[in-house]
Amino acid sequence: MSGKSDSNQDFESSLKKLEQIVRELESGEIGLDESLSRFEEGINLYKNCRQTLEGAEKKIKILSDSLKEVDYKE
């Protein structure tokens, strides 16, 4: 179970870091080299978050599909 908790924590911290990077880039207060570095970091965070969300969507679909198999005529 700790894997699920770690995965959730990783997602949450990655999302917060991504939001921070977006704010920094939008502020225009950092130089070009730093902006490029932050942008690259943001892309990697986005990919990780997206992968986590896609995994969650697959699990939800599997669970939802399993409900369709339940016979409610009892």
TIDRENVO-341175 format. One record per atom (N, C-alpha, C): residue number from 1; residue in three letters; atom name; x, y, z. Coordinates in nm, 3 decimals. Layout:
BEGIN
SITE/NUM/ALA/CA/X/Y/Z
...
end
This chain:
BEGIN
SITE/1/MET/N/0.081/-0.120/0.000
SITE/1/MET/CA/0.000/0.000/0.000
SITE/1/MET/C/0.085/0.126/0.000
SITE/2/SER/N/0.204/0.118/0.050
SITE/2/SER/CA/0.288/0.237/0.054
SITE/2/SER/C/0.323/0.284/-0.086
SITE/3/GLY/N/0.322/0.196/-0.185
SITE/3/GLY/CA/0.347/0.235/-0.322
SITE/3/GLY/C/0.241/0.330/-0.373
SITE/4/LYS/N/0.116/0.303/-0.337
SITE/4/LYS/CA/0.007/0.390/-0.379
SITE/4/LYS/C/0.021/0.527/-0.312
SITE/5/SER/N/0.053/0.527/-0.185
SITE/5/SER/CA/0.069/0.652/-0.112
SITE/5/SER/C/0.186/0.732/-0.167
SITE/6/ASP/N/0.297/0.663/-0.194
SITE/6/ASP/CA/0.414/0.730/-0.251
SITE/6/ASP/C/0.382/0.786/-0.388
SITE/7/SER/N/0.309/0.710/-0.468
SITE/7/SER/CA/0.272/0.755/-0.602
SITE/7/SER/C/0.185/0.880/-0.593
SITE/8/ASN/N/0.090/0.880/-0.501
SITE/8/ASN/CA/0.003/0.996/-0.483
SITE/8/ASN/C/0.084/1.116/-0.436
SITE/9/GLN/N/0.176/1.094/-0.342
SITE/9/GLN/CA/0.260/1.202/-0.292
SITE/9/GLN/C/0.348/1.255/-0.404
SITE/10/ASP/N/0.405/1.166/-0.484
SITE/10/ASP/CA/0.488/1.209/-0.596
SITE/10/ASP/C/0.407/1.292/-0.694
SITE/11/PHE/N/0.285/1.249/-0.723
SITE/11/PHE/CA/0.199/1.324/-0.814
SITE/11/PHE/C/0.170/1.462/-0.759
SITE/12/GLU/N/0.131/1.468/-0.633
SITE/12/GLU/CA/0.096/1.596/-0.571
SITE/12/GLU/C/0.217/1.691/-0.568
SITE/13/SER/N/0.332/1.640/-0.531
SITE/13/SER/CA/0.450/1.727/-0.525
SITE/13/SER/C/0.495/1.768/-0.665
SITE/14/SER/N/0.482/1.678/-0.762
SITE/14/SER/CA/0.517/1.712/-0.900
SITE/14/SER/C/0.424/1.819/-0.954
SITE/15/LEU/N/0.297/1.807/-0.924
SITE/15/LEU/CA/0.199/1.906/-0.971
SITE/15/LEU/C/0.226/2.043/-0.909
SITE/16/LYS/N/0.256/2.045/-0.780
SITE/16/LYS/CA/0.288/2.173/-0.714
SITE/16/LYS/C/0.414/2.235/-0.773
SITE/17/LYS/N/0.516/2.153/-0.797
SITE/17/LYS/CA/0.639/2.202/-0.856
SITE/17/LYS/C/0.613/2.256/-0.997
SITE/18/LEU/N/0.531/2.185/-1.074
SITE/18/LEU/CA/0.496/2.231/-1.208
SITE/18/LEU/C/0.425/2.366/-1.203
SITE/19/GLU/N/0.333/2.382/-1.110
SITE/19/GLU/CA/0.262/2.509/-1.095
SITE/19/GLU/C/0.360/2.621/-1.059
SITE/20/GLN/N/0.457/2.591/-0.973
SITE/20/GLN/CA/0.557/2.690/-0.935
SITE/20/GLN/C/0.641/2.731/-1.056
SITE/21/ILE/N/0.679/2.635/-1.138
SITE/21/ILE/CA/0.760/2.663/-1.257
SITE/21/ILE/C/0.681/2.752/-1.353
SITE/22/VAL/N/0.554/2.723/-1.371
SITE/22/VAL/CA/0.470/2.804/-1.461
SITE/22/VAL/C/0.465/2.948/-1.410
SITE/23/ARG/N/0.446/2.965/-1.280
SITE/23/ARG/CA/0.443/3.101/-1.224
SITE/23/ARG/C/0.576/3.174/-1.248
SITE/24/GLU/N/0.686/3.102/-1.229
SITE/24/GLU/CA/0.818/3.163/-1.250
SITE/24/GLU/C/0.837/3.204/-1.396
SITE/25/LEU/N/0.797/3.116/-1.486
SITE/25/LEU/CA/0.812/3.148/-1.628
SITE/25/LEU/C/0.723/3.264/-1.669
SITE/26/GLU/N/0.601/3.267/-1.616
SITE/26/GLU/CA/0.508/3.374/-1.649
SITE/26/GLU/C/0.553/3.508/-1.591
SITE/27/SER/N/0.627/3.505/-1.482
SITE/27/SER/CA/0.670/3.630/-1.419
SITE/27/SER/C/0.770/3.706/-1.503
SITE/28/GLY/N/0.848/3.633/-1.584
SITE/28/GLY/CA/0.948/3.698/-1.668
SITE/28/GLY/C/1.067/3.750/-1.590
SITE/29/GLU/N/1.081/3.711/-1.466
SITE/29/GLU/CA/1.188/3.762/-1.381
SITE/29/GLU/C/1.315/3.677/-1.384
SITE/30/ILE/N/1.313/3.567/-1.455
SITE/30/ILE/CA/1.433/3.483/-1.464
SITE/30/ILE/C/1.490/3.493/-1.605
SITE/31/GLY/N/1.620/3.471/-1.616
SITE/31/GLY/CA/1.688/3.484/-1.744
SITE/31/GLY/C/1.657/3.370/-1.840
SITE/32/LEU/N/1.707/3.385/-1.961
SITE/32/LEU/CA/1.679/3.288/-2.066
SITE/32/LEU/C/1.730/3.149/-2.031
SITE/33/ASP/N/1.856/3.139/-1.987
SITE/33/ASP/CA/1.910/3.008/-1.953
SITE/33/ASP/C/1.830/2.940/-1.843
SITE/34/GLU/N/1.797/3.016/-1.740
SITE/34/GLU/CA/1.718/2.961/-1.630
SITE/34/GLU/C/1.577/2.926/-1.678
SITE/35/SER/N/1.520/3.007/-1.765
SITE/35/SER/CA/1.388/2.978/-1.820
SITE/35/SER/C/1.388/2.848/-1.898
SITE/36/LEU/N/1.491/2.828/-1.979
SITE/36/LEU/CA/1.501/2.704/-2.057
SITE/36/LEU/C/1.515/2.583/-1.965
SITE/37/SER/N/1.595/2.598/-1.862
SITE/37/SER/CA/1.613/2.490/-1.766
SITE/37/SER/C/1.482/2.457/-1.695
SITE/38/ARG/N/1.411/2.561/-1.653
SITE/38/ARG/CA/1.282/2.541/-1.584
SITE/38/ARG/C/1.179/2.482/-1.680
SITE/39/PHE/N/1.181/2.527/-1.805
SITE/39/PHE/CA/1.086/2.474/-1.903
SITE/39/PHE/C/1.109/2.325/-1.924
SITE/40/GLU/N/1.235/2.286/-1.935
SITE/40/GLU/CA/1.268/2.144/-1.953
SITE/40/GLU/C/1.223/2.063/-1.831
SITE/41/GLU/N/1.247/2.116/-1.713
SITE/41/GLU/CA/1.202/2.049/-1.591
SITE/41/GLU/C/1.050/2.038/-1.590
SITE/42/GLY/N/0.983/2.143/-1.632
SITE/42/GLY/CA/0.837/2.143/-1.637
SITE/42/GLY/C/0.782/2.038/-1.733
SITE/43/ILE/N/0.847/2.024/-1.848
SITE/43/ILE/CA/0.804/1.923/-1.945
SITE/43/ILE/C/0.815/1.783/-1.885
SITE/44/ASN/N/0.925/1.756/-1.815
SITE/44/ASN/CA/0.942/1.625/-1.752
SITE/44/ASN/C/0.839/1.601/-1.642
SITE/45/LEU/N/0.811/1.704/-1.564
SITE/45/LEU/CA/0.708/1.691/-1.461
SITE/45/LEU/C/0.572/1.666/-1.524
SITE/46/TYR/N/0.541/1.738/-1.631
SITE/46/TYR/CA/0.414/1.720/-1.701
SITE/46/TYR/C/0.400/1.576/-1.750
SITE/47/LYS/N/0.506/1.523/-1.810
SITE/47/LYS/CA/0.502/1.385/-1.860
SITE/47/LYS/C/0.476/1.287/-1.747
SITE/48/ASN/N/0.541/1.307/-1.634
SITE/48/ASN/CA/0.521/1.217/-1.520
SITE/48/ASN/C/0.379/1.227/-1.466
SITE/49/CYS/N/0.328/1.349/-1.456
SITE/49/CYS/CA/0.190/1.368/-1.407
SITE/49/CYS/C/0.091/1.304/-1.504
SITE/50/ARG/N/0.111/1.325/-1.632
SITE/50/ARG/CA/0.021/1.270/-1.733
SITE/50/ARG/C/0.021/1.117/-1.728
SITE/51/GLN/N/0.139/1.059/-1.711
SITE/51/GLN/CA/0.150/0.913/-1.702
SITE/51/GLN/C/0.074/0.861/-1.579
SITE/52/THR/N/0.087/0.930/-1.468
SITE/52/THR/CA/0.016/0.891/-1.347
SITE/52/THR/C/-0.135/0.900/-1.368
SITE/53/LEU/N/-0.181/1.008/-1.431
SITE/53/LEU/CA/-0.324/1.024/-1.458
SITE/53/LEU/C/-0.377/0.918/-1.553
SITE/54/GLU/N/-0.298/0.884/-1.655
SITE/54/GLU/CA/-0.341/0.780/-1.748
SITE/54/GLU/C/-0.353/0.646/-1.677
SITE/55/GLY/N/-0.262/0.618/-1.586
SITE/55/GLY/CA/-0.271/0.494/-1.507
SITE/55/GLY/C/-0.396/0.492/-1.421
SITE/56/ALA/N/-0.428/0.605/-1.361
SITE/56/ALA/CA/-0.549/0.615/-1.278
SITE/56/ALA/C/-0.674/0.596/-1.364
SITE/57/GLU/N/-0.675/0.656/-1.484
SITE/57/GLU/CA/-0.789/0.640/-1.574
SITE/57/GLU/C/-0.809/0.494/-1.613
SITE/58/LYS/N/-0.700/0.423/-1.638
SITE/58/LYS/CA/-0.710/0.281/-1.673
SITE/58/LYS/C/-0.768/0.201/-1.558
SITE/59/LYS/N/-0.723/0.230/-1.436
SITE/59/LYS/CA/-0.775/0.159/-1.319
SITE/59/LYS/C/-0.924/0.186/-1.301
SITE/60/ILE/N/-0.964/0.312/-1.320
SITE/60/ILE/CA/-1.106/0.348/-1.307
SITE/60/ILE/C/-1.189/0.274/-1.412
SITE/61/LYS/N/-1.139/0.265/-1.534
SITE/61/LYS/CA/-1.211/0.194/-1.639
SITE/61/LYS/C/-1.226/0.047/-1.605
SITE/62/ILE/N/-1.120/-0.015/-1.557
SITE/62/ILE/CA/-1.125/-0.156/-1.520
SITE/62/ILE/C/-1.227/-0.177/-1.409
SITE/63/LEU/N/-1.224/-0.091/-1.307
SITE/63/LEU/CA/-1.320/-0.104/-1.197
SITE/63/LEU/C/-1.463/-0.079/-1.244
SITE/64/SER/N/-1.482/0.019/-1.330
SITE/64/SER/CA/-1.616/0.049/-1.383
SITE/64/SER/C/-1.668/-0.066/-1.468
SITE/65/ASP/N/-1.580/-0.122/-1.550
SITE/65/ASP/CA/-1.621/-0.235/-1.633
SITE/65/ASP/C/-1.657/-0.356/-1.548
SITE/66/SER/N/-1.589/-0.375/-1.436
SITE/66/SER/CA/-1.621/-0.488/-1.349
SITE/66/SER/C/-1.758/-0.472/-1.285
SITE/67/LEU/N/-1.803/-0.349/-1.267
SITE/67/LEU/CA/-1.937/-0.325/-1.212
SITE/67/LEU/C/-2.045/-0.368/-1.311
SITE/68/LYS/N/-2.018/-0.358/-1.439
SITE/68/LYS/CA/-2.115/-0.396/-1.541
SITE/68/LYS/C/-2.143/-0.545/-1.539
SITE/69/GLU/N/-2.046/-0.620/-1.487
SITE/69/GLU/CA/-2.060/-0.766/-1.484
SITE/69/GLU/C/-2.142/-0.815/-1.364
SITE/70/VAL/N/-2.167/-0.728/-1.269
SITE/70/VAL/CA/-2.241/-0.767/-1.148
SITE/70/VAL/C/-2.389/-0.782/-1.184
SITE/71/ASP/N/-2.450/-0.891/-1.138
SITE/71/ASP/CA/-2.591/-0.915/-1.163
SITE/71/ASP/C/-2.674/-0.853/-1.051
SITE/72/TYR/N/-2.755/-0.755/-1.087
SITE/72/TYR/CA/-2.835/-0.683/-0.987
SITE/72/TYR/C/-2.976/-0.742/-0.971
SITE/73/LYS/N/-3.003/-0.860/-1.024
SITE/73/LYS/CA/-3.137/-0.918/-1.019
SITE/73/LYS/C/-3.164/-0.996/-0.891
SITE/74/GLU/N/-3.075/-0.987/-0.796
SITE/74/GLU/CA/-3.090/-1.064/-0.671
SITE/74/GLU/C/-3.215/-1.026/-0.606
end
